């Protein structure tokens, strides 16, 4: 039988979603906990790869098992897992259902705080230069992306993808002056390696006058890297929603 699981995790203590030979991963923690309770090897397939330190408010995986679940499986699984991983639900799906390939839309948020916060040190990036930012230019840069379908300027090197095409549905900054924070919202059918963090870095460079909007447009038109590419730190990035047909 094939099952989907909806979960959430804080990625600070992990090398990312995907199992690694010499570093802890979210996938490894879940597979080992499931195998312990079920008494059989378990391989889970995630809806995508998140980098080291990146978090997920909503994430989906699928797995196959033989036989039935033991009593109170979900409760026991959450008890065995570390506190920074939470399984919300498990439900049966069709045998051909796929957590990664069946997803049609993914949404991310990137959180920045202008004042140092000991309570958000691992879940938002401290950016103390808000007075240097032109928010209007940042919003224009974010909206510019919606005109394009290829995003070579915002893909890290050493990627194994065969196409740079993405259908982008939403790209917008949200500024809360009272709370002294900014959040970048983006949704697309797929994302390239490091894409969101590079887009956030570009927006900040535009906002500080270090990169002109025409430079961004030219890079997207010609599908080349920006001369000043900036990948912001991982701790502010969240996968927030995954949608299926």
C-alpha positions as CSV (number, residue, x, y, z in Angstrom):
1,X,0.0,0.0,0.0
2,X,1.2,3.5,-0.7
3,X,0.7,6.4,1.7
4,X,1.2,10.1,1.8
5,X,2.4,11.9,4.9
6,X,2.1,15.6,5.7
7,X,4.7,17.0,8.0
8,X,6.6,20.0,9.1
9,X,10.2,20.5,10.2
10,X,12.8,23.0,11.4
11,X,15.8,22.5,9.3
12,X,18.5,24.1,11.5
13,X,20.0,20.8,12.7
14,X,20.0,19.0,9.3
15,X,22.0,18.9,6.1
16,X,18.7,19.3,4.2
17,X,15.9,17.0,3.3
18,X,17.8,14.4,1.4
19,X,19.8,11.6,3.0
20,X,23.5,12.2,3.1
21,X,26.4,9.8,3.7
22,X,28.0,11.8,6.5
23,X,25.5,14.3,7.8
24,X,22.1,14.1,9.4
25,X,19.0,14.7,7.2
26,X,15.3,14.9,7.7
27,X,14.7,12.0,5.4
28,X,17.1,9.8,7.4
29,X,15.4,10.7,10.7
30,X,12.0,9.8,9.4
31,X,13.1,6.5,7.7
32,X,14.9,5.3,10.7
33,X,11.9,6.1,13.0
34,X,9.4,4.4,10.7
35,X,11.6,1.3,10.3
36,X,12.0,1.0,14.1
37,X,8.2,1.0,14.7
38,X,7.2,-1.0,11.6
39,X,9.9,-3.6,11.8
40,X,10.8,-3.3,8.1
41,X,13.1,-1.2,5.9
42,X,11.3,2.0,4.8
43,X,12.3,4.4,2.0
44,X,10.4,7.7,1.8
45,X,10.2,10.0,-1.2
46,X,9.9,13.7,-0.6
47,X,8.1,16.4,-2.5
48,X,11.4,18.2,-3.1
49,X,14.8,18.9,-1.8
50,X,15.4,21.6,0.8
51,X,18.9,22.8,1.5
52,X,20.7,22.7,4.8
53,X,19.1,24.9,7.4
54,X,15.9,25.5,5.4
55,X,12.6,24.9,7.1
56,X,9.2,23.5,6.0
57,X,5.8,24.5,7.4
58,X,4.2,22.0,5.0
59,X,6.0,19.1,3.3
60,X,4.7,15.8,1.8
61,X,6.3,12.5,1.3
62,X,5.2,9.1,0.2
63,X,6.2,5.5,1.2
64,X,5.1,1.9,0.7
65,X,4.6,-0.7,3.4
66,X,3.5,-4.3,3.6
67,X,0.8,-5.1,6.1
68,X,-1.1,-2.9,8.5
69,X,0.0,0.0,10.7
70,X,0.5,-0.9,14.4
71,X,-1.9,0.7,16.9
72,X,-1.3,4.4,17.5
73,X,1.4,4.5,14.8
74,X,1.2,8.3,14.3
75,X,1.5,9.1,18.0
76,X,4.4,6.6,18.4
77,X,6.1,8.0,15.4
78,X,6.0,11.6,16.6
79,X,7.2,10.5,20.0
80,X,10.2,8.8,18.5
81,X,11.1,11.6,16.1
82,X,13.1,14.6,17.3
83,X,11.2,17.7,18.5
84,X,12.1,19.6,15.3
85,X,10.1,17.1,13.0
86,X,6.4,16.7,13.3
87,X,4.2,14.3,11.3
88,X,0.7,15.8,11.0
89,X,-1.2,13.0,9.1
90,X,-0.8,9.9,7.1
91,X,-3.3,8.8,4.5
92,X,-3.7,6.2,1.8
93,X,-3.3,7.2,-1.9
94,X,-3.3,5.4,-5.2
95,X,-0.4,3.1,-5.9
96,X,0.9,5.4,-8.6
97,X,0.7,8.6,-6.6
98,X,4.0,10.5,-6.3
99,X,4.9,13.1,-3.7
100,X,7.3,14.9,-5.9
101,X,6.1,14.5,-9.5
102,X,2.4,15.0,-8.7
103,X,3.0,18.4,-7.0
104,X,1.8,21.2,-9.2
105,X,2.6,24.3,-7.1
106,X,5.1,25.0,-4.3
107,X,5.2,28.2,-2.2
108,X,8.1,29.6,-0.2
109,X,8.6,32.5,2.2
110,X,11.8,34.3,3.2
111,X,11.8,36.1,6.5
112,X,14.1,39.1,7.4
113,X,14.1,40.9,10.7
114,X,15.6,44.4,11.0
115,X,16.3,44.1,14.8
116,X,18.4,41.3,16.4
117,X,16.0,38.8,17.9
118,X,17.2,35.9,20.1
119,X,13.9,34.2,19.5
120,X,14.2,34.1,15.7
121,X,17.9,33.6,15.4
122,X,17.4,30.3,13.5
123,X,14.1,31.1,11.6
124,X,14.7,34.6,10.3
125,X,17.7,36.4,8.9
126,X,18.8,39.5,10.8
127,X,19.3,42.3,8.2
128,X,20.1,45.6,10.1
129,X,20.3,47.8,7.1
130,X,16.6,48.6,6.4
131,X,17.3,52.3,6.1
132,X,19.3,51.6,3.0
133,X,16.5,49.9,1.2
134,X,14.2,51.3,-1.5
135,X,11.1,49.1,-1.0
136,X,9.5,50.3,-4.2
137,X,12.5,49.1,-6.3
138,X,12.5,45.7,-4.5
139,X,8.8,45.3,-5.3
140,X,9.4,46.1,-8.9
141,X,12.2,43.6,-9.1
142,X,10.0,40.9,-7.6
143,X,7.2,41.7,-10.1
144,X,9.6,41.7,-13.0
145,X,10.2,37.9,-12.5
146,X,6.6,37.2,-13.4
147,X,7.2,38.1,-17.0
148,X,9.7,35.3,-17.5
149,X,9.7,31.5,-17.8
150,X,13.4,30.7,-17.6
151,X,15.6,31.6,-14.6
152,X,19.2,30.7,-15.3
153,X,20.4,33.9,-13.4
154,X,18.9,32.4,-10.2
155,X,20.3,28.9,-10.3
156,X,23.3,27.8,-8.4
157,X,26.1,26.0,-10.3
158,X,26.6,22.2,-10.3
159,X,22.9,21.6,-10.8
160,X,21.7,18.4,-12.6
161,X,18.5,19.8,-14.0
162,X,17.8,19.7,-17.8
163,X,15.7,22.9,-18.0
164,X,15.6,26.3,-16.4
165,X,11.9,26.7,-17.1
166,X,9.6,27.5,-14.2
167,X,6.0,28.7,-14.2
168,X,6.0,31.4,-11.6
169,X,2.6,32.4,-10.1
170,X,3.5,34.8,-7.3
171,X,6.4,37.0,-6.4
172,X,5.9,39.8,-3.9
173,X,7.5,41.5,-0.9
174,X,5.5,42.3,2.3
175,X,6.9,45.0,4.5
176,X,5.8,45.4,8.1
177,X,7.3,48.6,9.5
178,X,5.7,48.2,12.9
179,X,7.1,44.7,13.4
180,X,10.4,45.7,11.8
181,X,10.4,42.8,9.3
182,X,10.0,41.9,5.7
183,X,8.8,38.7,4.1
184,X,9.2,37.6,0.5
185,X,6.5,35.4,-1.0
186,X,7.0,33.3,-4.1
187,X,5.0,30.4,-5.7
188,X,5.9,28.3,-8.8
189,X,5.4,24.9,-10.2
190,X,9.1,24.1,-9.6
191,X,12.2,25.8,-8.3
192,X,15.9,25.6,-9.3
193,X,18.7,24.9,-7.0
194,X,19.1,27.9,-4.6
195,X,16.6,29.9,-6.6
196,X,14.7,31.7,-3.8
197,X,17.8,32.7,-1.8
198,X,19.4,34.2,-5.0
199,X,16.2,36.1,-5.8
200,X,16.1,37.5,-2.3
201,X,19.7,38.6,-2.6
202,X,19.0,40.2,-5.9
203,X,16.1,42.1,-4.5
204,X,18.1,43.4,-1.6
205,X,20.9,44.5,-4.0
206,X,18.4,46.3,-6.1
207,X,16.9,47.9,-3.0
208,X,20.3,49.1,-1.8
209,X,21.3,50.4,-5.3
210,X,24.0,47.9,-5.8
211,X,22.2,46.4,-8.8
212,X,20.0,48.3,-11.3
213,X,16.7,46.9,-12.4
214,X,17.9,47.1,-16.0
215,X,20.8,44.8,-15.1
216,X,18.3,42.2,-13.8
217,X,16.1,42.5,-16.9
218,X,19.2,42.1,-19.1
219,X,20.3,39.0,-17.2
220,X,16.9,37.5,-17.6
221,X,16.6,38.4,-21.2
222,X,20.0,36.9,-22.0
223,X,19.7,34.1,-19.4
224,X,23.1,34.8,-17.8
225,X,24.3,35.3,-14.3
226,X,24.2,38.6,-12.6
227,X,27.6,40.2,-12.1
228,X,26.7,40.6,-8.4
229,X,24.9,37.4,-7.4
230,X,24.1,37.0,-3.7
231,X,22.7,33.9,-2.0
232,X,21.3,35.0,1.4
233,X,21.6,32.7,4.4
234,X,19.3,29.6,4.7
235,X,17.7,30.3,8.1
236,X,15.1,32.7,6.8
237,X,13.7,30.3,4.2
238,X,10.5,28.3,4.6
239,X,8.6,25.9,2.3
240,X,5.1,26.9,3.2
241,X,2.7,25.1,1.0
242,X,2.6,22.3,-1.6
243,X,-0.4,21.8,-3.8
244,X,-1.6,18.8,-5.8
245,X,-4.2,18.4,-8.4
